[in-house]
Amino acid sequence: MLELIRQFVNTYYIHPITHDTGYNPVNTLTWALLLVLCLFLTLKLLKKLDVEINKPFIAAVSPYIFVGASLRVMEDAELFSPPLSYLLITPLIYFLLFFCCIAILTISVELSRSNSIGVRCEVSGLRRLAIFGLVGVIWFFANLVVLLKAEEIVLPWVLFAVIGISGIILLVIYIIGVKFGIAFLTEKLNIAVLAAHLLDASSSYIGIDLLGYSGKHVIEGIIVKYTGSAAGMFPLKLVILIPVLYLLDTQFDEKDRELKNLVLLALLVIGLAPAVRNTLRMVLGI
């Protein structure tokens, strides 16, 4: 029995990380359940830190999405060796960034309560977020410098193509929202989530259909297998996301606002992280 359990864990959890083979139905479901658990734990942690989950907070967290994606590309470029490289493979990289963000945010909160001579003083929560977000921006650009020193820009057009394709689709959705008075399709956070996932779909389409890359996600693999193209990711993303965003907009009241914003942040991360990673890889020819 123990041997069977060991084989199961190795096959579905350990080997996908150590061999970087991507997702399977078992670990996909497991990581999804862990994500839900992490959302509630994060909600409690942020309340203890007296940090409100609002638009400025989401903006301050956003640079860390780019940090995680660029670290993942650094692993793709083999700039790290095992066992350190294992920490930069999904899903471990999400946990790594989560703990880093909590640590940096905690330090930012403490710094915002002290002036230059160490006297305690309460200041605006925006100062905390400014410190937190600035660290993320600096970290991302440091990663980018390392990547550009190690690799050359091979396909610059990919960046413009990914942004262009997703931008056109997003513009159409926004115009429909304005023309027909569909308010949730014009709300800033919802637009950001849609943009993130359309960028992901665009990068997958260009990478798989035009440049010969292969996808590592279960659903992505099924779509490519049965249609021969990753273009199906566009309607799939919209068919799933639009109803979810509608439910978040209509079923969550003011007292659930922070939970709603946290779910939107999670959706933003899930879409933007692979989009940035895919695009960076293709631009650098990795």
C-alpha positions in Angstrom: 0.0 0.0 0.0 2.8 2.4 0.9 4.5 1.7 -2.3 1.4 2.4 -4.3 0.9 5.7 -2.5 4.6 6.6 -3.2 4.2 5.8 -6.9 1.0 7.8 -7.0 2.6 10.9 -5.4 5.7 10.6 -7.6 3.7 10.2 -10.8 1.1 12.9 -10.3 2.9 15.4 -8.1 6.7 15.0 -7.8 7.7 14.1 -11.4 5.7 16.9 -13.0 7.9 19.3 -10.9 11.3 17.6 -11.1 10.8 16.8 -14.9 8.8 20.0 -15.6 6.2 17.9 -17.5 3.3 20.3 -16.7 -0.1 19.5 -15.4 -2.3 16.4 -15.3 -5.9 16.0 -14.2 -5.0 14.9 -10.6 -2.5 17.7 -9.8 -4.7 20.3 -11.6 -7.6 19.5 -9.3 -5.3 19.4 -6.2 -3.8 22.8 -7.0 -7.3 24.3 -7.6 -8.4 23.1 -4.2 -5.2 24.5 -2.6 -5.9 27.8 -4.3 -9.3 28.0 -2.7 -7.8 27.3 0.7 -5.0 29.8 0.1 -7.6 32.5 -0.7 -9.3 32.2 2.7 -5.9 32.0 4.5 -4.8 35.1 2.7 -8.0 36.9 3.6 -7.3 36.2 7.3 -3.6 37.2 7.0 -4.3 40.5 5.4 -6.9 41.3 8.0 -4.3 40.7 10.7 -2.0 43.1 8.9 -4.8 45.6 8.6 -4.4 45.7 4.8 -7.6 46.3 2.8 -8.0 44.3 -0.4 -8.9 47.0 -2.8 -7.8 48.3 -6.2 -4.6 50.0 -4.8 -3.7 46.7 -3.2 -4.2 44.7 -6.4 -2.2 47.3 -8.3 0.6 47.0 -5.7 0.6 43.2 -6.0 0.7 43.2 -9.8 4.5 43.7 -10.1 5.0 40.4 -8.3 3.1 38.6 -11.0 5.8 39.8 -13.4 8.4 38.8 -10.8 7.1 35.3 -10.7 6.8 35.0 -14.5 10.3 36.3 -15.1 11.7 33.9 -12.5 10.0 31.1 -14.3 11.6 32.2 -17.6 15.0 32.3 -15.8 14.4 28.7 -14.9 13.4 27.9 -18.5 16.7 29.5 -19.6 18.5 27.1 -17.1 20.0 30.0 -15.1 19.3 28.0 -12.0 20.2 24.4 -11.1 18.3 21.8 -9.0 17.1 21.8 -6.3 16.7 25.6 -6.5 15.2 25.4 -9.9 12.4 23.2 -8.6 11.1 26.1 -6.5 10.6 28.1 -9.7 8.4 25.5 -11.3 4.6 25.6 -11.0 3.0 25.3 -8.4 6.0 25.8 -6.1 6.8 29.2 -7.5 3.3 30.4 -6.5 4.0 29.4 -2.9 7.4 30.9 -3.0 6.0 34.3 -4.3 3.2 34.1 -1.8 5.5 33.8 1.2 7.8 36.5 -0.3 4.9 38.8 -0.8 3.6 38.3 2.8 7.1 38.9 4.2 7.7 42.1 2.1 4.2 43.3 2.9 4.8 42.8 6.6 8.0 44.7 6.5 6.3 47.5 4.5 3.6 47.7 7.1 6.2 48.1 9.9 8.2 50.6 7.9 5.1 52.7 7.3 4.6 52.9 11.0 8.0 54.4 11.7 9.6 57.6 10.7 13.3 58.1 9.9 14.3 58.2 13.6 12.3 55.2 14.5 9.4 56.9 16.2 6.1 55.0 15.8 3.5 56.8 13.7 0.5 55.7 11.8 0.3 56.8 8.2 -1.8 56.2 5.2 -2.2 52.7 4.0 -1.2 53.9 0.6 2.3 54.4 1.8 2.5 50.8 2.8 1.3 49.7 -0.6 3.7 52.1 -2.3 6.7 50.6 -0.5 5.4 47.1 -1.2 4.7 47.7 -4.9 8.0 49.5 -5.4 10.0 46.5 -4.2 8.1 44.4 -6.7 8.9 46.7 -9.6 12.6 46.9 -8.7 12.7 43.1 -8.3 11.1 42.5 -11.7 13.4 44.9 -13.6 16.4 43.2 -11.8 15.2 39.9 -13.2 14.7 41.4 -16.6 18.3 42.8 -16.6 19.6 39.3 -15.7 17.6 37.7 -18.5 18.7 40.2 -21.1 22.3 39.7 -20.2 21.9 35.9 -20.5 19.7 35.8 -23.6 19.1 37.9 -26.8 15.9 39.3 -28.1 15.0 37.0 -31.0 11.4 37.6 -31.8 10.4 41.1 -30.7 7.2 41.0 -32.9 5.7 38.5 -30.5 5.2 41.1 -27.8 3.3 43.4 -30.2 1.3 40.5 -31.6 0.2 39.2 -28.2 -0.8 42.6 -27.0 -2.5 43.5 -30.4 -4.6 40.3 -30.7 -5.8 40.5 -27.1 -6.3 44.2 -27.2 -8.6 44.0 -30.3 -10.8 41.3 -28.6 -10.9 43.3 -25.3 -11.9 46.5 -27.2 -14.8 44.7 -28.8 -16.0 43.3 -25.5 -15.7 46.8 -23.9 -17.7 48.4 -26.8 -20.4 45.8 -26.4 -20.5 46.5 -22.7 -20.9 50.2 -23.2 -23.4 49.9 -26.1 -25.7 47.5 -24.4 -25.3 48.9 -20.9 -23.6 45.7 -19.5 -21.9 47.4 -16.6 -19.7 44.5 -15.3 -18.0 44.3 -18.8 -16.8 47.9 -18.3 -15.7 47.7 -14.7 -11.9 48.2 -14.3 -11.0 45.1 -12.4 -13.1 42.9 -14.6 -11.5 44.4 -17.7 -8.1 43.7 -16.1 -9.0 40.1 -15.5 -10.3 39.7 -19.1 -7.2 41.3 -20.5 -4.9 39.0 -18.5 -6.6 35.9 -19.8 -6.8 37.1 -23.4 -3.1 37.8 -23.2 -2.7 34.2 -22.0 -4.8 32.9 -24.9 -2.9 35.1 -27.4 0.5 33.9 -26.2 -0.7 30.3 -26.3 -2.1 30.7 -29.8 1.1 32.3 -31.2 3.4 29.9 -29.3 1.6 26.7 -30.3 0.2 27.5 -33.7 2.9 29.7 -35.1 6.1 28.8 -33.3 5.8 25.2 -32.5 5.7 25.4 -28.7 3.6 22.9 -26.7 1.2 23.6 -23.9 1.4 22.1 -20.4 -2.2 22.7 -19.2 -4.7 19.8 -19.4 -7.5 21.7 -21.0 -5.2 23.5 -23.4 -3.8 20.1 -24.4 -7.3 18.7 -25.1 -8.2 21.7 -27.3 -5.1 21.4 -29.3 -5.5 17.6 -29.6 -9.0 17.7 -31.0 -8.9 20.9 -33.0 -5.3 21.1 -34.0 -5.1 24.7 -32.8 -4.9 26.7 -29.6 -7.3 29.3 -31.0 -10.0 27.5 -29.0 -8.5 29.1 -25.9 -10.1 32.4 -26.8 -13.8 31.3 -26.7 -13.1 28.9 -23.8 -11.7 31.8 -21.7 -14.6 34.0 -22.5 -17.3 31.3 -21.9 -15.9 30.6 -18.5 -14.8 34.1 -17.4 -17.8 36.2 -18.4 -20.3 34.2 -16.3 -17.9 34.1 -13.4 -17.4 37.9 -13.5 -21.2 38.3 -13.8 -21.7 36.2 -10.7 -19.1 38.1 -8.8 -20.7 41.3 -9.8 -24.3 40.3 -8.9 -24.0 37.8 -6.0 -21.4 39.5 -3.8 -22.6 42.5 -1.6 -20.6 45.2 0.1 -19.7 43.1 3.1 -18.1 40.5 0.8 -16.2 43.1 -1.2 -12.7 42.1 0.0 -13.4 38.4 -0.8 -14.6 39.4 -4.2 -11.5 41.5 -4.9 -9.3 38.6 -3.7 -11.0 36.2 -6.1 -10.5 38.8 -8.9 -6.8 39.1 -7.9 -6.5 35.2 -8.1 -8.0 35.2 -11.5 -5.7 38.0 -12.6 -2.6 36.0 -11.4 -3.8 32.8 -13.1 -4.1 34.6 -16.4 -1.3 37.2 -16.4 1.5 34.9 -15.0 1.5 32.4 -17.8 0.9 35.2 -20.4 4.0 37.1 -19.3 6.0 33.9 -19.1 5.0 32.7 -22.5 5.6 36.0 -24.1 9.0 36.5 -22.5 10.1 33.0 -23.6 9.1 33.6 -27.2 10.6 37.0 -27.4 13.9 35.6 -26.1 13.6 32.4 -28.1 13.8 30.1 -25.1 
